[in-house]
Amino acid sequence: ALDTPPSRPAPSSARIAALATTRRLLPPGWPLSALFLGFPVWWALGLATFVFPLMAIPMAAELIGRRTVRVPRGMGVWALFLVWMLAGVAMLWADAPGAVPGGMGGGRLMVFAYRAAMYIAATVILLYVLNADERTLPTRRVTRLLAVMFVVTTCGGLLGLIAPGFEFRSLLEIVLPGSLADNEFVNRMIHPAAADIQTVLGYEEARPIAPFSFANSWGANLSLYLPFFVLAWL
């Protein structure tokens, strides 16, 4: 009896009832569907940059409610990376030798918090998909959701080429205080635009960004979603 590990306390009846009600109202894997199928809407609302951490919250809640959570091989190395990344907050106000000194305000902390939230959200989404039941959230469905994102990214790129000057104020941009909405970093994330007009080779050229915030993000997402589109097509 002394060698028997203590058992986990059984969840309360109220908690079981709440979970059962939630599962009846929302289909399995709904955070993933809301994240990817609704991405054009999130972009129009100015929430595309923040929707990954937001949708990671219900995913994390579901993982916490499980008795066991499976992790992939090498998860320990990734966990060490996350710890190292979080410890990097101590270096935010250090200027590299020979570099242009940066600002000493809270801007660096804001950018760091956003990047850290994206790393943590990616970890939660990974574990959520890995621990999903194949019957309720099959791999084919996950693949098709990622394929949809390739189509959305491609359409955003075409919009950036056809109408590079297309832009508008999002709902989030309207409701946020002006001092925050006009911040250069924040505004780039909440202001929907089709393209970034840049002078690269001596003349102005449109680099597609929709439905993301930066041209490099658009290119990275296009290439990363392409294999899932091909796989879903086949």
C-alpha positions as a printed NumPy array, in Angstrom:
array([[  0.   ,   0.   ,   0.   ],
       [  2.898,   2.352,   0.717],
       [  4.214,   1.838,  -2.826],
       [  0.923,   2.786,  -4.452],
       [  1.043,   6.309,  -5.918],
       [ -1.733,   8.626,  -4.803],
       [ -4.641,   8.733,  -7.233],
       [ -5.852,  11.959,  -8.777],
       [ -8.964,  13.368,  -7.159],
       [-12.085,  12.739,  -9.19 ],
       [-13.473,  15.851, -10.901],
       [-16.497,  17.38 ,  -9.241],
       [-19.951,  16.746, -10.658],
       [-20.307,  20.447, -11.517],
       [-17.108,  20.369, -13.533],
       [-18.165,  17.206, -15.341],
       [-21.528,  18.764, -16.18 ],
       [-19.845,  21.946, -17.46 ],
       [-17.486,  19.976, -19.674],
       [-20.34 ,  17.86 , -21.019],
       [-22.376,  20.97 , -21.839],
       [-19.427,  22.574, -23.619],
       [-18.826,  19.463, -25.679],
       [-22.482,  19.366, -26.723],
       [-22.495,  23.015, -27.795],
       [-19.119,  23.053, -29.567],
       [-17.853,  20.339, -31.931],
       [-14.535,  18.597, -31.204],
       [-11.565,  20.595, -32.425],
       [-13.572,  23.811, -32.692],
       [-10.627,  26.072, -31.713],
       [ -8.69 ,  24.887, -34.764],
       [-11.677,  25.399, -37.064],
       [-12.357,  28.857, -35.628],
       [ -8.669,  29.747, -35.954],
       [ -8.133,  28.763, -39.585],
       [-11.581,  28.945, -41.209],
       [-12.241,  32.313, -39.598],
       [ -8.801,  33.779, -40.319],
       [-10.018,  36.295, -42.945],
       [-12.538,  37.57 , -40.385],
       [ -9.856,  37.824, -37.686],
       [ -7.719,  39.794, -40.147],
       [-10.539,  42.202, -40.943],
       [-11.178,  42.703, -37.223],
       [ -7.493,  43.399, -36.57 ],
       [ -7.085,  40.232, -34.499],
       [ -5.139,  38.025, -36.916],
       [ -1.891,  38.518, -35.022],
       [ -3.431,  37.755, -31.648],
       [ -5.831,  34.942, -32.554],
       [ -3.232,  32.189, -32.073],
       [ -2.637,  32.972, -28.369],
       [ -6.382,  33.561, -27.907],
       [ -7.365,  30.184, -29.373],
       [ -4.584,  28.511, -27.423],
       [ -6.475,  29.335, -24.199],
       [ -9.403,  26.899, -24.743],
       [ -6.921,  24.342, -26.094],
       [ -4.855,  24.624, -22.922],
       [ -8.01 ,  24.312, -20.818],
       [ -8.883,  21.063, -22.589],
       [ -5.361,  19.714, -22.103],
       [ -5.482,  20.557, -18.396],
       [ -8.72 ,  18.605, -18.092],
       [ -7.094,  15.433, -19.443],
       [ -5.739,  12.751, -17.16 ],
       [ -2.615,  12.32 , -19.285],
       [ -0.996,  14.497, -21.928],
       [  1.277,  12.928, -24.518],
       [  4.366,  14.819, -25.664],
       [  6.528,  14.183, -28.723],
       [ 10.131,  13.107, -28.613],
       [ 12.496,  15.978, -28.023],
       [  9.922,  17.922, -26.017],
       [ 12.465,  18.342, -23.232],
       [ 14.798,  20.216, -25.585],
       [ 11.937,  22.461, -26.676],
       [ 11.015,  23.098, -23.029],
       [ 14.604,  24.169, -22.333],
       [ 14.404,  26.524, -25.303],
       [ 11.231,  28.082, -23.88 ],
       [ 12.934,  28.599, -20.519],
       [ 15.959,  30.147, -22.24 ],
       [ 13.678,  32.376, -24.304],
       [ 11.796,  33.62 , -21.23 ],
       [ 15.072,  34.271, -19.408],
       [ 16.039,  36.519, -22.321],
       [ 13.781,  39.219, -20.876],
       [ 16.775,  40.202, -18.729],
       [ 18.654,  41.246, -21.88 ],
       [ 15.976,  43.498, -23.359],
       [ 17.615,  46.752, -22.329],
       [ 21.163,  45.747, -23.242],
       [ 22.549,  47.314, -26.438],
       [ 24.888,  45.238, -28.579],
       [ 28.389,  46.765, -28.955],
       [ 28.646,  48.839, -32.114],
       [ 24.887,  48.756, -32.743],
       [ 22.476,  51.675, -32.767],
       [ 21.178,  52.164, -29.203],
       [ 17.527,  51.268, -28.793],
       [ 14.815,  52.921, -26.792],
       [ 14.609,  52.34 , -23.067],
       [ 10.803,  52.448, -22.82 ],
       [  8.313,  49.62 , -22.604],
       [  8.328,  49.024, -26.353],
       [ 10.889,  46.249, -26.106],
       [  8.901,  44.541, -23.37 ],
       [  5.731,  44.711, -25.478],
       [  7.442,  43.106, -28.471],
       [  9.017,  40.457, -26.254],
       [  5.652,  39.611, -24.667],
       [  4.081,  39.187, -28.113],
       [  6.867,  36.894, -29.351],
       [  6.805,  34.846, -26.139],
       [  3.026,  34.453, -26.397],
       [  3.407,  33.124, -29.941],
       [  6.01 ,  30.551, -28.841],
       [  3.811,  29.372, -25.981],
       [  0.715,  29.298, -28.204],
       [  2.57 ,  27.184, -30.775],
       [  3.5  ,  24.734, -28.015],
       [ -0.098,  24.469, -26.805],
       [ -1.464,  23.978, -30.334],
       [  1.122,  21.258, -30.986],
       [  0.124,  19.345, -27.857],
       [ -3.576,  19.894, -28.595],
       [ -3.341,  18.311, -32.038],
       [ -1.082,  15.51 , -30.794],
       [ -3.489,  14.566, -28.007],
       [ -6.664,  14.854, -30.094],
       [ -8.712,  11.726, -30.675],
       [ -8.352,  10.535, -34.263],
       [-12.084,   9.818, -34.366],
       [-13.148,  13.329, -33.367],
       [-10.266,  15.311, -34.893],
       [ -8.789,  13.153, -37.683],
       [ -5.476,  13.991, -39.281],
       [ -7.268,  14.504, -42.611],
       [ -9.283,  17.347, -41.075],
       [ -6.207,  19.043, -39.632],
       [ -4.472,  18.764, -43.008],
       [ -7.439,  20.32 , -44.795],
       [ -7.577,  23.208, -42.325],
       [ -3.936,  23.98 , -43.069],
       [ -4.675,  23.634, -46.797],
       [ -7.419,  26.237, -46.425],
       [ -4.839,  28.598, -44.966],
       [ -2.709,  28.148, -48.091],
       [ -5.685,  29.203, -50.221],
       [ -6.354,  32.189, -47.952],
       [ -2.682,  33.225, -48.119],
       [ -2.643,  32.885, -51.907],
       [ -5.781,  35.023, -52.234],
       [ -4.195,  37.626, -49.978],
       [ -1.121,  37.662, -52.204],
       [ -3.231,  38.154, -55.33 ],
       [ -5.038,  41.018, -53.605],
       [ -1.678,  42.595, -52.814],
       [ -0.663,  42.446, -56.496],
       [ -3.992,  43.603, -57.943],
       [ -4.808,  46.305, -55.387],
       [ -1.584,  47.056, -53.471],
       [ -3.043,  50.233, -51.983],
       [ -6.022,  48.484, -50.414],
       [ -6.227,  49.078, -46.661],
       [ -8.789,  49.993, -44.027],
       [ -9.171,  50.58 , -40.308],
       [-10.04 ,  47.464, -38.351],
       [-12.528,  47.299, -35.499],
       [ -9.702,  46.813, -33.   ],
       [ -7.91 ,  49.848, -34.417],
       [-11.044,  51.932, -33.894],
       [-11.725,  50.883, -30.297],
       [ -8.141,  51.026, -29.007],
       [ -6.879,  54.282, -27.488],
       [ -5.156,  56.459, -30.05 ],
       [ -1.835,  56.39 , -28.213],
       [ -1.756,  52.611, -28.504],
       [ -3.345,  52.21 , -31.934],
       [ -0.897,  54.724, -33.435],
       [  2.147,  52.913, -32.05 ],
       [  4.177,  51.821, -35.079],
       [  4.526,  48.193, -34.001],
       [  0.935,  47.813, -32.815],
       [ -0.51 ,  49.58 , -35.85 ],
       [  1.245,  47.202, -38.231],
       [ -0.449,  44.28 , -36.496],
       [ -3.989,  45.675, -36.276],
       [ -4.237,  47.691, -39.525],
       [ -5.334,  45.423, -42.432],
       [ -3.485,  46.152, -45.661],
       [ -3.015,  44.248, -48.905],
       [  0.64 ,  45.029, -49.542],
       [  3.729,  46.796, -48.321],
       [  5.02 ,  49.363, -50.849],
       [  8.819,  49.291, -50.631],
       [ 11.71 ,  50.607, -52.706],
       [ 14.002,  47.621, -53.116],
       [ 15.668,  47.913, -56.553],
       [ 15.411,  51.654, -56.953],
       [ 11.698,  51.771, -57.67 ],
       [  8.533,  51.204, -55.677],
       [  7.215,  47.671, -55.665],
       [  4.341,  45.999, -53.823],
       [  5.164,  43.119, -51.512],
       [  1.996,  41.201, -50.52 ],
       [  1.238,  40.959, -46.813],
       [ -2.496,  40.107, -46.567],
       [ -3.788,  38.494, -44.414],
       [ -0.718,  38.995, -42.224],
       [  1.196,  42.013, -40.942],
       [  4.536,  41.746, -42.725],
       [  5.755,  40.685, -46.164],
       [  8.186,  38.151, -44.725],
       [  5.315,  36.605, -42.756],
       [  3.279,  36.251, -45.95 ],
       [  6.127,  34.499, -47.769],
       [  6.873,  32.181, -44.869],
       [  3.228,  31.179, -44.444],
       [  2.792,  30.567, -48.181],
       [  5.722,  28.154, -48.258],
       [  4.872,  26.417, -44.969],
       [  1.203,  25.808, -45.848],
       [  1.987,  24.62 , -49.399],
       [  2.924,  20.997, -48.452],
       [ -0.367,  20.592, -46.562],
       [ -2.304,  21.909, -49.563],
       [ -0.585,  19.386, -51.832],
       [ -1.183,  16.593, -49.323],
       [ -4.861,  17.48 , -48.959],
       [ -5.235,  17.688, -52.753],
       [ -3.733,  14.215, -53.189]])
